Amino acid sequence: MKYNYTRLFYSLSFFFIILFINNTRATAQCPVGYPPGSTAFDTTIAFPTGTTSIPVKFPQFNPQDGMVTCVRLCVTITGIIDTLAMQNYAASSQTATFVYTRNDQITGPGISTPLSNSANLTYGPPGNILTAYDGIPGAGSDFYSLAHDTILNEVLCRTISDSTTIVQFYGLDSVTYNYDINVTTNASISGGSSSTLVLTSALVNFHFEYCTCPGVTLPINIRNFSVNKISDNTAELKWDSFDDPETGYRYEVELSNDGRIFSSIGQVAKNVAGGSNVYKFLYTASINAGIYFFRIKQVYTNDYSRLSDIRTVDLKKSGSNGFHIYPHPSNGIIGIKFDDNENGKKIVEVYNTQGQKLMQKELVVTGLSYHQIGTLKQGTYWLRLTDIKSRQSRINQLFVK
């Protein structure tokens, strides 16, 4: 008699049908009655036997396309015995066992504790006994086999809805998760002459989903934005806003020298009391003389943003910047040399060309001095120096080779 156990391989599809329905029902409601949506990515990876560690990447969500209310990651872990054959050729009965051991773990953005699963599965003939060889290979009680048998099918899910955690999923790049897997198999027959054949498949399906609301749901509160020249090298930015005390957001001031690429040069906190407010921001030119382009970005706590119109002003360069970046261009080490007329507490902020703040440090300056700020990778950056007492800010462009 031949022992051949098979199981139907539609269970993986069944799980994804259920997950799709549940995810659709669980999508958060959007403000003002707008319908919620979702953007999902699926990928399946086949792993060999042994230990493997790979990065798995998914696209970030472009904040200009709307807002993210939740991020959901589901991992379906599947183990399949493609072929298992165990033949006893001995003249006496032997003990036969097949052991499948597998450990899976995924770590990455939004996962404070790893998603993990461990399995230790044992298979074999009835009583784990193969009888004495009957002279007919591949059949009878001296032979045991499995084929196309799904022996492992687990689903691990994590949903992220905290707005401060969701922030890292906005952008134009990707988010990276690390997947670690270890698979071992062992088919053994206790003694005498025998043969074994084992072929297995280790599959992992990643379902990554953004719960979204359309971009029109969050208003822009900026009104009457203007930029006025108050001296040869200084401009005053001013705007009105009717602020909602129940909604979290801030204002960011952005600057461009060409009207196309903007960088953040400062932030203005929303008046928490709400109502009608007037905001002001002073900027002193310290890079080049010419036309400066300004706009205001209203950034919500989930990093969704709305932009004002662009305003321009013609400024002259200030006579002395009071500091300069050293060395410049930099090889990665960022430092500032101050002139002897610079004193007091300063805040140094470094932004990339997308306006993301990468570094902030407070300094106490006592005249002619040098302060090392940190290190950066190759690229172009903006360094903003703010005097804490006067709130005056100066900007320098920074190049790292």
N, C-alpha and C positions, 0 to 999 in steps of 0.2 A: 504493500500500500504506500502510496506517495503522499507526503504531507505538503500541501501547497495552499498557503493562506493568502488571499488577496483582499484588498479593501478598495472601495471606489475612491477616485482621486478628484471628487468635486467639492470636498470640504473647504478648500482654500477659497473658491469662488463664493461659497455660501457665507463665509465670514465677511468678505468684502461687501456683499449685498447688505448684510445687517449693519455694518459700520457706516455705509453710505447713507442708509436711511436714518440711523441714529444721529449722525453728524448733521444732516440737514435739519432735523427737528431741533437740535441743540443750539443752532446758530443764534447768536444774540440778536435782540431786536434793535433796529436802528432808530434814531430820533426822528421826530416829525412824521412817523409812519412810513418812511422809505423802506423798501424791501431789502432784507439782508442778502448777501451773496457769499460766494466762497470761491477760492482759487486753490486747486489741489494738484499735487505732483505725485506720481507713482513710479517706482522703479524696483525691479527684482534683481537680486544678485545671487549667483551660484558660487558657493565656497567649496574648496577642496578639503579633504581630510587633513587634520593638523591644526596648527595655530595660525590665525590670520588676523591682522589689524589693518583696517583701511579707513580713509576719510570718505564720508558721504556728504555731498553738497547739494543745497537747494537754493533757488534764487531768493534774494531779499525782495520785499514788497516796496514798490515805488510809492512814496507818500503822496505824489501828485495824483495817483489813481484812486485815492480814497483813504479810509482809515481801517485799521485792523482791530477787531474786538477780541479775537482769540487766535491762538496758534495751536494746532493739534498734530501730534505725531503718533502714528500707530505702526508698530512693527509686527509683522506676522512671521513667525519662525516655523519652518517646515523641515522635517527630516523624512527622507524616503529611502527605503531599501529597494534599490533597483533590482539587484540579484543577490540572493544568499543561497548557497548550496553547500551541504555538509554530508560527506559520504564516508561511512565506516567500511574499511576493507579488512578489518581484523576478524579473527575467527571467534571472538568473544564480544559481548556487549560492551559499549563504551559510553561514557558521559559526554554529552555535547551541549555547549552553551554559546550563545552569541550575545555580546554586551555592546550597547550603543551608549556612549557618554558624550554629552554636549553641554557647553557653557557659552552663553551669549550675553553681551553687555554693550549698551550704547550710552555715551555721554556727550554733552554739548550744550549749546545755548538753551536756557530756560529749564534745563533738567538739573535741579539741585542735588537729587540723589539718582544714581544710574538706573536705567531700565535694564533689568537682568532676568535671566531664566536659566535654570540648571535642570538637566534631565539625565537619569541613569536607568536605562531600560535593558531588560534581559529577555531573550527569546531562546526557544529550543524545542525539540520534539517532546511528546508527552512524557512527563517524568524526567526530562532531559536525558533520555536513554536512546541510543541508537543500537539496535540489535546486531547480532553477528552477521557478517556479510553473506548474502544469499546467492551470490554469483551473478546478480543482475544489477548493474550500476544505474543510478538515477531513478530508482523506484523502490518501493517497499519500506519496511520499518527500519532498514539500515541507512535510510536516506532522509534528509530533511531540507526543505527549501521554502523560500519566500520570494515573491517577485512583485515589483511595482506596489509596494505596501507603504502607505503613509503612516509612520509610527509616531510622528511628533507634529503637532499643529497648535501652537500657542500664539496668542495675540497680546501684545503689551502696548498700552496707550498712555499718553500724557497730554493733558490740555492745559495751556497757559493762558490766563486771562488777566493777570496783573499788568496794569499799563506801564509800570516802570520796567518790567521785564520785557514787554513787547517792543519797547523802543529799539532794542538791538536788531530787530527783524526788518526795520525800515532801511532802505538804501537801494543802490544800483549794483551791488556786488552779490555775494552769496553768504549763507551761513553754513558752517561745517560741523558735522557730527563725527565722532570717532566710534567705529564699530569693532569690537573685539570678539572673536569666536574661536573656540577650541573644540574640535570633533575628533574622537577616537573610536575605533571599532576593533573588536577582538572576537574572532570565531575560533573556538578550540574544541578539540576532541581528545579525550583523556589519554589514550594510549594506542599502541599498535599502528598499523598502516591506515592512513586516512587522507582525505583531501578536502579542502575548503575553498570557496570562491565568494568574495564579498565585493559588491559594488553599491555605493550609497550616494545620495545627493543631499546636500545641505543648502537650503534656499532661505533667503530673507527678502521679504517684500516691505518696502518703506512707503507709507502713505503720509504725505506731509501736506497740511491744509491750512490756509488762512481763512478765518471768518471775517468778512469785510462788510463795510457800509460805503455807499457811494460818496464821492468827494463833496457833493453839494449839500451834505447834511450839516456841516460845520460852517458857521458864518465867519466872515471877516469883519472885525469890529472897527477897523482903522478908517477914519474919516478925515478929510481936509489935510492930507499930508503935504507938508511944504518944507523946503530947504532954503534958508536965507543966509546970505553972506553978512557976517557981523564984523569981520575984519579981513585984511588981505588974505590971511591963511586960515581963517576959522569960519565954520558954518554951523548954524543952529538948525537942527532937525526938529520938527514940531508936528504933532498929529493929535486929533481928538478921537475919543473912543467912548462908546456907551458899553461898559463892561458888565458881563454877567457874573455875579458873585458865586453862582453854583457851578461854573465851568472852569476847569483849570487850564490856563495857558499863560504864555509869556510873549514879550515882543523882542525880536532880535533885529539889530541894525546891520544892514549889509552894504558893502562898498565894492565898487568896481572901477577900474581905470579904462575899461573899453566898452562897458555896457552889456557885456555878455557873460563874463566869469565874475561871480560875486563871492565875497568872503565875509564872514561875520566879524564885526569889529566891536560888538558889545551887546549887552542884554539889558532890558528894562522890565522889571517885574510888574505884573498887573496889580492895580489897586484892588485889594481883596474886598473892600467895601462895596465895589461895584458902582453902577451909575455912570454919570457923565464925567469924564476925566480928560485932562490935557497933559500930554507927555512931551518932554524935551530931551534932546541929546546933543551935546557939543562935540564937534570934531575939528581937530587942528591938523592941517596938511603937513606931512613931514617927509614924504617920499619924492614927489615930483610936482611941479607946477602944471596946471592945465585943468581940463574938465574932469570932475568927479561925479560918479553916478551913485545914487543912494536909493535903497528901497527898504521897506519894513516887512519883516516876516512875522506873522502871528503863529506861534508854535504851541499846539495843544500837548497835554501831558502824555498822550500816546504817540507823540512825535509827528502827528499829522500837521500840515502847515498850509497857510494861505498867504499870498503875497500882495503887497500894495502896488500901486503904479510906481514907475521910476521917476525920480527927480534929479536934476543936474545942477551943478554950481561950478564956477570957475574960481580956483584958488591958487594962491602962490605958495611956494614952499617956505616953511619957517626958517629963520636965519640959522638957528642951531637946534639940532634935534636933542642934544643933551646926552645921547648915548649912541652906541653903534654895536652891531653884532660882530663878535669875534670868535673864531675865525670866520671869514665869509668870502667866498662860498665855504660851507662847512663840510667836513668829512664825516659828520654825524654828531660830534660834540657841540652843544649849543651854549654859548656864553655871551655875556653883555659887558662892555666896557662903558663906564659912566664918566662924564666930564666932572671937573672939580666943583662945578656949581650945582650939581645934583645932590639933593639930600632928602631924607624922609622915607616913609614907607611906600613901596611900590608893589603893584600886582602885575605879574608877567603872565600872559596867556598866549598860547600857540594854537593856531587853527590851520587845518588843511584847506585846500582849494574848494572843498565842498561845504566849508563853513562849520565843520565839526571840531569842537574843542578837544585837543589832544593832551594839553598840559597846562597846569596853572600852579604858580608859586608866588609866595609873598617874600619880598626882599626889604631889608633895611639898608639904605644907601647913605654913605657918609663921604660924599665927595668923590674924588678920583679913585676908582676901584673897579675890580673885575669880579663877576659872579657867574659861576657855571650853573646852567639851568637844567640840563639833562641831555639826552641823546635822541636822535630821530633817524628814521630810515631815509633813503634817497628820495628826493621829491622837492616840491615847492610849497612853502608855507607862509603864513602871515603871523608876525609877532606883534602883539599889542601890549604896550606898557601904560599903566594907569597910575597916576598919583592919587593915593587914597584920600589925602586931605582936600585937594582941589578938584578931584574927579576928572581932571584933564587926561586925555588919552592920546598916545602917539603910536603910529603903525609903521612897521618896517617889513619889507618882503624878505624872505629867508630862503636860500637855496642850499640843499644838501646834495653833495656829489655822490 
